[in-house]
Amino acid sequence: MPSSSPTARPCGELPELRRRGLFRTEYEGRTLRENLGLPRPENRFARRAAGAA
């Protein structure tokens, strides 16, 4: 019987996708931001402190 959740995965699906090289097993970046290729935002607190000094 199919699952009622559209995001549910059968137990053996991810290991099979990894075996076929279709799903990552490791990520290059250390953070989600790095893995998505997003730039690091400017630190708004450092900017405020530099302006006050």
Secondary structure, DSSP 8 states (H G I E B T S, - for coil): ---S-TT---TTHHHHHHHTT-S-SS-SSSSHHHHHT------HHHHHHHHH-
